[in-house]
Amino acid sequence: MTHPGPLRPAAVVGIDVVDLRTPRVLRGLPRSRTVERVLAEEERRRVVEAPDPGSAFWAHWAAKEAAFKAATLLRGAPPVFAHAAFRVDLDAGRVQYGDIALDLTTHGTRDRLVAVARPSRPGALPVWGAGAQAALHRGFGGADLESLRHGHFSEAERPVIRGLPSALVRLAVRREAAAFLGVEEARLEVICPDGPAGRSPPYLHLDTRVLEDCGVSISHDGDWMAWAVAGVSGGGDGS
């Protein structure tokens, strides 16, 4: 069951993960045309002056991707995604997009970088998690994609599950949401409404109805997956 959009949930979060071991990241700073397209002028200056410009660029990239997901939920539809229009201040922990102000946190390890964006207003912090594909796959039984699709997802959830990472990250966020809400996981669905591939955000459903006071976000890149859950109340930091 999909919801009749647009829908602006009361709880909003956006997450993005960058696999720091993929060739595109290991090469460091992308070519100048990409940098100019993604970064505003003041961001380019900060990135070029950073001790590790490549890492700084990908931190901005992840922040903008996470902010785009949050802005989509706040607006009820995806805005035109001009990366440079999302102004990132990593030091202040902020992203500004037009009149939308978002709080930003970034979490890095040697292998991956995660950015989490949420509206700048009082409320509980979202919970989030990240995991490598092989570990998540083992944790969910090691079944192949078709077995996962038909054994763990409802008919309404299946259309957007096109690969193993897509399935695993949805299982992970659904499990996180069940713990966050204190409900049985079997009562939850993570459903994307009809729309362009990759631009229709997931909405959490409880007993087949959209749960407007609990938002979810997912991301996968290379070997890494990340997920976040935000509620009107409750929750805390993830790791």
C-alpha positions as CSV (number, residue, x, y, z in Angstrom):
1,M,0.0,0.0,0.0
2,T,1.5,3.4,-1.0
3,H,0.4,6.6,0.4
4,P,-1.3,9.4,-1.6
5,G,1.5,12.0,-1.7
6,P,2.6,14.5,-1.0
7,L,3.2,13.7,2.7
8,R,5.3,15.7,5.1
9,P,6.0,13.5,8.2
10,A,6.4,15.1,11.6
11,A,9.8,13.3,12.0
12,V,12.4,13.8,9.4
13,V,15.9,12.5,8.9
14,G,18.3,12.0,6.0
15,I,21.4,9.8,5.9
16,D,24.2,9.1,3.4
17,V,27.2,6.8,3.5
18,V,30.4,6.9,1.4
19,D,32.6,3.9,1.1
20,L,36.0,5.3,1.5
21,R,37.7,2.3,-0.2
22,T,36.0,2.7,-3.6
23,P,38.3,3.8,-6.4
24,R,36.5,7.1,-6.9
25,V,37.3,8.1,-3.3
26,L,40.8,6.7,-3.2
27,R,41.7,8.9,-6.1
28,G,41.2,11.9,-3.8
29,L,39.7,15.1,-5.1
30,P,37.6,14.6,-8.2
31,R,38.2,16.5,-11.4
32,S,37.7,20.3,-11.2
33,R,34.4,20.1,-13.2
34,T,32.8,17.9,-10.6
35,V,34.1,20.0,-7.7
36,E,32.7,23.2,-9.3
37,R,29.3,21.5,-9.8
38,V,29.0,20.1,-6.3
39,L,30.6,22.8,-4.1
40,A,29.7,26.5,-3.7
41,E,32.6,29.0,-3.9
42,E,33.1,29.2,-0.1
43,E,33.0,25.4,0.1
44,R,35.6,25.0,-2.6
45,R,37.9,27.3,-0.7
46,R,37.5,25.3,2.5
47,V,38.0,22.0,0.7
48,V,41.1,23.1,-1.1
49,E,42.7,24.5,2.1
50,A,41.8,21.3,4.1
51,P,44.7,19.0,5.2
52,D,43.0,16.2,3.1
53,P,41.0,17.9,0.3
54,G,39.7,14.5,-1.0
55,S,38.2,13.5,2.4
56,A,36.8,17.0,2.8
57,F,35.1,16.9,-0.6
58,W,33.4,13.5,0.2
59,A,32.3,14.8,3.6
60,H,30.6,17.7,1.8
61,W,29.1,15.3,-0.7
62,A,27.6,13.0,1.9
63,A,26.2,16.0,3.8
64,K,24.5,17.3,0.7
65,E,23.1,13.9,-0.2
66,A,21.7,13.5,3.4
67,A,20.3,17.0,3.4
68,F,18.6,16.4,0.0
69,K,16.7,13.4,1.5
70,A,15.7,15.5,4.5
71,A,14.6,18.4,2.3
72,T,12.5,16.0,0.2
73,L,10.6,14.8,3.2
74,L,10.1,18.4,4.5
75,R,8.8,19.6,1.2
76,G,6.7,16.5,0.4
77,A,8.5,16.1,-3.0
78,P,12.1,16.1,-4.2
79,P,13.5,19.5,-5.0
80,V,15.7,20.1,-8.0
81,F,19.0,18.6,-6.8
82,A,21.6,21.2,-7.5
83,H,24.4,20.1,-5.1
84,A,25.9,23.6,-4.8
85,A,22.6,25.0,-3.5
86,F,22.9,22.9,-0.4
87,R,25.4,25.0,1.6
88,V,27.4,22.9,4.1
89,D,29.3,24.1,7.1
90,L,31.0,21.0,8.6
91,D,32.5,23.0,11.5
92,A,29.2,24.4,12.6
93,G,27.3,21.2,11.8
94,R,24.8,22.9,9.5
95,V,23.3,22.6,6.0
96,Q,21.3,25.4,4.6
97,Y,19.0,25.0,1.6
98,G,16.9,28.0,0.8
99,D,14.8,28.5,3.9
100,I,15.4,25.0,5.2
101,A,18.1,24.8,8.0
102,L,19.3,21.4,9.0
103,D,21.6,20.1,11.7
104,L,24.4,17.9,10.5
105,T,26.5,15.3,12.1
106,T,29.3,13.3,10.4
107,H,30.8,10.0,11.6
108,G,33.9,8.6,10.0
109,T,36.1,5.5,10.3
110,R,38.9,4.3,8.1
111,D,36.5,2.5,5.8
112,R,33.4,4.7,5.6
113,L,31.9,8.1,6.2
114,V,28.3,8.7,7.3
115,A,26.4,12.0,7.3
116,V,23.1,12.5,9.1
117,A,20.9,15.6,8.6
118,R,17.8,16.6,10.5
119,P,15.7,19.7,10.9
120,S,17.1,22.4,13.3
121,R,14.4,22.2,16.0
122,P,14.1,20.7,19.5
123,G,13.6,17.0,19.6
124,A,15.3,13.7,20.1
125,L,18.3,12.8,18.1
126,P,17.8,10.2,15.4
127,V,19.2,6.7,15.9
128,W,21.4,5.4,13.1
129,G,23.6,2.5,12.2
130,A,26.0,1.3,9.5
131,G,27.2,-2.1,8.4
132,A,29.3,-3.8,5.8
133,Q,27.4,-5.9,3.3
134,A,29.0,-9.2,4.1
135,A,28.3,-8.8,7.9
136,L,24.7,-7.7,7.3
137,H,24.1,-10.6,4.9
138,R,25.3,-13.1,7.5
139,G,23.2,-11.4,10.2
140,F,20.1,-11.8,8.1
141,G,20.7,-15.5,7.3
142,G,22.8,-15.3,4.2
143,A,19.8,-16.0,1.8
144,D,20.0,-15.0,-1.8
145,L,18.1,-11.9,-3.1
146,E,15.0,-13.7,-4.3
147,S,14.6,-15.6,-1.0
148,L,15.0,-12.3,0.9
149,R,12.5,-10.5,-1.3
150,H,9.8,-13.1,-1.0
151,G,10.6,-14.3,2.6
152,H,11.0,-10.9,4.3
153,F,9.2,-8.3,2.4
154,S,5.5,-7.6,1.7
155,E,4.2,-7.1,-1.9
156,A,4.1,-3.4,-1.4
157,E,7.8,-3.3,-0.3
158,R,9.2,-5.4,-3.2
159,P,9.1,-3.1,-6.3
160,V,12.1,-1.0,-5.3
161,I,14.3,-3.9,-4.1
162,R,16.5,-4.4,-7.1
163,G,19.7,-5.7,-5.5
164,L,21.1,-7.3,-2.3
165,P,22.3,-4.0,-0.8
166,S,18.8,-2.5,-1.3
167,A,17.2,-5.5,0.5
168,L,19.7,-5.6,3.4
169,V,19.6,-1.9,4.2
170,R,15.8,-2.1,4.3
171,L,15.9,-5.1,6.7
172,A,18.3,-3.1,8.8
173,V,16.2,0.1,9.0
174,R,13.1,-1.9,9.7
175,R,14.7,-3.8,12.6
176,E,16.0,-0.4,13.9
177,A,12.6,1.1,13.7
178,A,11.0,-1.8,15.5
179,A,13.4,-1.4,18.4
180,F,13.0,2.4,18.4
181,L,9.2,2.1,18.5
182,G,9.0,-1.0,20.7
183,V,6.8,-2.9,18.3
184,E,7.0,-6.2,16.5
185,E,9.0,-5.9,13.3
186,A,6.3,-7.9,11.4
187,R,4.0,-5.0,11.8
188,L,6.3,-2.6,9.9
189,E,6.9,-2.0,6.2
190,V,9.3,0.4,4.5
191,I,7.6,1.6,1.3
192,C,8.5,4.0,-1.4
193,P,5.6,5.8,-3.2
194,D,5.5,5.7,-6.9
195,G,8.0,8.0,-8.5
196,P,11.3,8.3,-10.2
197,A,13.8,5.7,-9.2
198,G,16.1,7.0,-6.4
199,R,14.0,10.1,-5.8
200,S,11.0,8.6,-3.9
201,P,12.0,8.5,-0.2
202,P,11.0,5.5,2.0
203,Y,8.1,5.9,4.4
204,L,7.6,3.7,7.5
205,H,4.2,2.0,7.7
206,L,2.7,0.4,10.8
207,D,-0.1,-2.1,10.2
208,T,-0.2,-0.9,6.5
209,R,-0.7,2.8,7.4
210,V,1.9,5.5,7.0
211,L,3.5,6.3,10.4
212,E,3.8,10.1,10.2
213,D,5.6,10.6,13.6
214,C,8.5,8.3,12.7
215,G,10.8,8.9,9.8
216,V,13.4,6.7,8.2
217,S,16.3,7.1,5.7
218,I,18.6,4.6,4.0
219,S,21.8,4.7,2.0
220,H,24.3,2.3,0.4
221,D,27.6,2.8,-1.4
222,G,30.1,0.2,-2.3
223,D,30.4,-2.3,0.5
224,W,28.6,-0.1,3.1
225,M,25.0,0.5,4.1
226,A,23.6,3.0,6.6
227,W,20.2,3.7,8.0
228,A,18.5,6.2,10.4
229,V,15.2,6.4,12.3
230,A,13.8,9.6,13.8
231,G,10.8,10.1,16.0
232,V,8.9,13.0,17.5
233,S,10.1,11.7,20.9
234,G,12.5,9.0,22.0
235,G,15.7,7.8,20.4
236,G,19.4,8.7,20.9
237,D,22.8,8.5,19.2
238,G,23.7,5.5,17.1
239,S,27.1,4.1,16.2
